[in-house]
Amino acid sequence: MNQNSEDLSNHQDELLPHHETHVLEASHHDEEAEHLENYKQLSKQQLVEEYELLAGSEEVMSVRERINAVEAAFHQIVQDEKAQADNEAATEEDNEIREKKTDALTDRFYAAQKIIKKKKHDFTIAQEQQKEANLTIKRELIEKLKHIIQNEENLQRAFNAFHDIQEKWRNTGIVPFNEAKDLQLNYRHFTDRFYEYIKINRELQDLDWKKNLELKIGLCEEAEALMFATSVKSALDKLAMLQSKWHETGPVHRDHRTEIIERFKKAAEAVYSRRKEQIEKLKEQQEQNAKLKTAICEEVEKIEIPEKVSFNDWKKISETVDQLWERWKKSGRAEKNINEELWQRFRKANDVIFKKRKAFFDQRKKEFQTNLQKKNDICSRAEALVNSLDWKSAAAEMRKLNEEWKKVGFVPGKLADKVWDRFRKANQAVFEMRQNHFAETDKELDANLEKKLDLISRIENFQLSGERKADFEALKNFQHEWSDTGLVPFAKKNDIYNRYKNAIDALFDKMRLSEMERAELRFKDRLDHLKTSPDGKQKMREEERVLSNKISHINNELNTLENNLGFFAKSKNADQIKKDFEDKISKAKGELLRLRQQLNLIRESK
């Protein structure tokens, strides 16, 4: 074998050490952790939106690491949500709302995943097809090389054709893995035979070496530039491509061989060194994250639940647990095994709290059901009194039921309103029956009826002056006069009130602005001011809480006033007391209506 063949056969000596390829492959697994660190701060909604953007990429394989990172972060959130949801004592309504919300985001996520899988599948199919096409091309090139060796007599044309084959070989992509080794050996075999056959002169061989040296110097320069690349991941990918080109590039003269290999190795090792530093920094960050998670676990484990825990106690405990959950979510991931161990510890501590909380509210729910049953029983007994012919005994029994009602415990929400309305109606029916007994013989009721008829007539004939303030003051006077006028005969009560209400409503319609609307406008202006002030959301929540407390307080007062109104015996002094109570009830109802309107405005403005 001549010098040229020897140099070509030694081409294999220039290949880089195989362990560097393994390091490159291992770096991809580390990169997933790096991407996960970047995405773990995003919410579930933000991750789905990012995933949909990635699904819209024309070449999903170019962003596959980001896709893997988003998928890992998304599944971690789903796992955390499921764990928390399994242990929280939420109502069926809350679970239904959360389930619908979760299903919507999950559906979007898997719809995007389906698109990504389709694109990956298409890419894989295209790659395999391209590999087969490349295999066909390279086999044809080997056949051409064999033909040159066997048939070409003109050495210059043979040499030119050979270099053309070499160029096409380099520019042709990868082939199926199971064919690559044999194909490369076959190509090198016929390359060696070509050099032996044509006995290329030293000058041409030197030119070939020079060209290969120039190519490898260019590869070295590109590899050295990677030391300053912003992204280590991109640098590693580019280095893998350069290594592939290096292996495909022909040999150089032995005088330059060691030097050029060492130069390329040095550049590659610099990139690997950057990756090593990055891994060490990631490890340091994971250790710090483990400390943060450990501290959070310790705080959860230190939470004490009083033996006689109250609703307010649980409210404070729940707020503390929620804050710790938020801190846990914001803390980064620790090393895989430690991260799982800490998660199990954190979850176990939370499970203890959630189970006790659930037991407390289950017991509280049973108490509510018992109280509701007691109040429904009182309602049934009260309703039985409505048809009694002995109004005195019925009224006395109703007073006893009111006292019994006060001793029954709390019933929550809409159930309380519903059972209270039932009881109140029975109260009103019994005491109206008592009032009707007196109303039949009370001359003052007839006089009051005449006064109210006269007032209604004046209201119906009232002409607006055009001065809003004066007209509004006049309407207020009409309302005061109506309130100051006593009761009318029971049979006329509804009709006379409806006439009065229709007359007042007609005037307010003409003015196009009711008192409630004026109050609403003033309150809206105040809400606008709150929303634009510092800590606006917090102030709005505080305003909502204050209004809710006031409504609850006024409701209690109103219930007491309405229950006690019918207890007064008919006497000279009772009328004034009843009038005072009626005034208080009217005022409380108006205030209650105003406060409820304001509460609705706050909730609508959120």
Residue pairs with C-beta under 8 A, 6 or more apart in sequence:
1 9
1 192
1 196
2 195
2 196
2 199
3 202
3 205
4 195
4 199
4 200
4 205
5 192
5 195
5 196
7 205
7 209
7 251
7 253
7 254
8 188
8 191
8 192
8 195
8 250
8 251
9 192
10 251
10 254
11 188
11 250
11 251
13 257
14 246
14 251
14 252
14 257
14 260
14 261
15 246
15 247
16 243
16 246
16 247
16 261
16 264
16 265
16 268
17 265
20 243
20 268
20 272
21 240
21 243
23 272
23 275
24 236
24 239
24 240
24 243
27 233
27 236
27 275
28 65
30 275
30 278
30 279
30 282
31 65
31 233
32 65
32 68
32 69
32 72
33 282
33 333
34 69
34 233
34 278
34 282
35 65
35 66
35 68
35 69
35 70
35 72
36 69
36 72
36 73
36 333
37 282
37 285
37 332
37 333
38 69
39 47
39 50
39 69
39 70
39 72
39 73
40 73
40 76
40 332
40 333
41 330
42 50
42 73
43 77
44 74
44 77
44 78
44 81
44 105
45 105
47 70
47 73
47 74
47 77
47 109
48 74
48 105
48 108
48 109
48 112
50 70
51 67
51 70
51 71
51 74
51 109
51 112
51 113
52 108
52 112
54 60
54 63
54 66
54 67
54 70
54 112
54 116
55 112
55 113
55 115
55 116
55 119
56 115
57 63
59 123
60 67
60 116
60 119
60 120
60 123
61 120
61 123
64 120
65 233
67 116
71 113
74 109
78 106
80 329
81 102
83 347
84 325
84 350
85 95
85 98
87 350
87 351
87 354
87 355
87 358
88 354
89 354
89 357
89 358
89 361
89 362
90 98
128 176
130 173
131 173
131 174
131 175
131 176
132 175
132 176
134 172
134 173
134 174
134 175
135 175
135 176
135 179
135 183
137 168
137 172
138 169
138 172
138 175
138 183
138 187
139 183
141 165
141 168
141 169
141 172
141 187
142 183
142 186
142 187
142 190
144 161
144 165
145 162
145 165
145 187
145 190
145 191
145 194
146 190
148 158
148 161
148 162
148 165
148 194
149 190
149 193
149 194
149 197
152 158
152 161
155 198
155 200
158 194
158 198
159 198
159 200
159 204
162 194
162 198
166 250
169 187
169 248
170 245
170 248
170 249
174 180
175 183
206 253
208 250
209 250
209 251
209 252
209 253
209 256
211 250
212 249
212 250
212 251
212 252
213 252
213 253
213 256
213 260
215 249
216 246
216 249
216 252
216 260
216 264
217 260
219 242
219 245
219 246
219 249
219 264
220 260
220 263
220 264
220 267
222 238
222 242
223 239
223 242
223 264
223 267
223 268
223 271
224 267
224 270
226 235
226 238
226 239
226 267
226 270
226 271
227 235
227 267
227 270
227 271
227 274
229 235
229 238
232 271
232 274
232 275
232 278
235 271
235 274
236 271
236 275
239 268
239 271
243 268
246 264
251 257
252 260
283 335
285 332
286 332
286 333
286 334
286 335
286 338
286 339
287 334
287 335
288 332
289 331
289 332
289 333
289 334
289 339
290 334
290 335
290 338
290 339
290 342
292 327
292 331
292 332
293 328
293 331
293 334
293 339
293 342
293 346
294 342
296 324
296 327
296 328
296 331
296 346
297 342
297 345
297 346
297 349
299 324
300 321
300 324
300 346
300 349
300 350
300 353
301 349
303 317
303 320
303 321
303 349
303 353
305 313
305 317
305 353
305 356
306 313
309 356
309 360
311 364
314 357
314 360
314 361
317 353
317 357
318 357
321 350
321 353
325 350
328 346
333 339
334 342
367 409
368 409
368 410
368 411
368 412
368 415
370 409
371 408
371 409
371 410
371 411
372 411
372 415
372 419
374 408
375 405
375 408
375 411
375 419
375 423
376 419
376 422
378 401
378 404
378 405
378 408
378 423
379 419
379 422
379 423
379 426
381 401
382 398
382 401
382 423
382 426
382 427
382 430
383 422
383 426
385 394
385 397
385 398
385 426
385 430
386 394
386 426
386 429
386 430
386 433
388 394
388 430
391 430
391 433
391 434
391 437
392 434
394 430
394 433
394 434
395 430
395 431
395 434
395 566
395 567
398 426
398 427
398 430
398 431
398 566
399 567
402 427
402 563
405 423
410 416
411 419
420 559
424 559
424 562
427 562
427 563
427 566
428 562
430 566
431 565
431 566
431 567
432 490
432 566
434 566
435 487
435 490
435 566
436 490
438 570
439 445
439 487
439 489
439 490
440 489
442 487
444 486
444 487
444 575
445 486
445 487
445 488
445 489
446 488
446 489
448 485
448 486
448 487
448 488
449 488
449 489
449 492
449 496
451 485
452 482
452 485
452 488
452 496
452 500
453 496
455 478
455 481
455 482
455 485
455 500
456 496
456 499
456 500
456 503
458 478
459 478
459 500
459 503
459 504
459 507
460 503
460 506
462 474
462 478
462 507
464 471
464 507
464 510
464 511
465 471
468 511
468 513
471 507
471 511
472 511
472 515
475 504
475 507
475 508
475 511
478 504
479 504
482 500
483 582
483 583
483 586
486 575
486 579
487 493
488 496
508 514
508 515
516 593
516 594
516 597
519 594
519 597
519 598
520 597
520 598
520 601
523 597
523 598
523 601
524 601
527 540
527 543
527 601
527 602
527 605
530 536
530 539
530 540
530 543
531 537
531 540
531 605
533 539
540 602
540 605
540 606
543 602
544 599
544 602
544 603
547 595
547 598
547 599
547 602
548 599
550 595
551 592
551 595
551 596
551 599
554 588
554 591
554 592
554 595
555 592
557 588
558 585
558 588
558 589
558 592
561 581
561 584
561 585
561 588
562 585
564 581
565 578
565 581
565 582
565 585
568 574
568 577
568 578
